[in-house]
């Protein structure tokens, strides 16, 4: 890394984030539709149908084993109604981010396909946690899924714009058996959560997604969105527990001491959730294959 200072490195990242393309208009408009109480499934379907690639992915996902809908879904409007607004938002955001960053860059410690596998399994875990506590917490499982998909997006920014420096941080984490978060702080002086905040601001992501990106390693800093962020935090812990990591033997992040207490999750419930997620890991490959397809 030579004589590059942390300040110079930070400034370089900021400049590059400014050059990142904006989210496609269909994504920003869909987020507006999802967050508006005055719009309908037809509004969302009409928007998606203007994009043939998204339409194809939507229908393939709706008819896949990933969601296990027991009947054939032949129209986007039916898919929106059956899958729900937030599921659609997850699909569209995931497809757009994969397209913007690409996913074919690989190295010994940072493989983008493995990055997405971790993100999707984390999303599955977050959805499973919320479903387990729907009678206690007023949260939407698909909102948790979407937050889980994007929680580590700052790592893509690192890999895109500080490639060599970031891989040095990955090697430091692997060689010293510390979490990647700690290695980022020690080697680079900035973490993927901090970079995620910059990207979330540039893309004007909804506040619940930004909070999950910024605070998933420190849910106690999430303010009013602490429940959702804690769900993503525990989902991330579970994903590492199941060894769905960036590289074999990666040291996972530390669990916040109050996380399971906040979620009212005892050991038996935790074990049941881990088993459920473990049984669904293979589904992550199908989701990735559909969302990443080049229709």
Secondary structure, DSSP 8 states (H G I E B T S, - for coil): -TT--HHHHHHHHHHHHHHS----HHHHHHHHHHH-TT--HHHHHHHHTT-HHHHHHHHHHHTSTTTT-SS---SHHHHHHHH-HHHHHHHHHHHHHHHHH-S----SS--HHHHHHHHHHHHHHHHHHHHHTTTTS---HHHHHHHHHHTTHHHHHHHHHSHHHHHHHHHHHHHHT--HHHHIIIIISS-HHHHHHHHHHHTT--HHHHHHHHHTT-GGGSGGGHHHHHHHHHHHHHHHHTT--SSTT-------TTHHHHTT--HHHHHHHHHHHHHHHHHHHHHHHHHT---
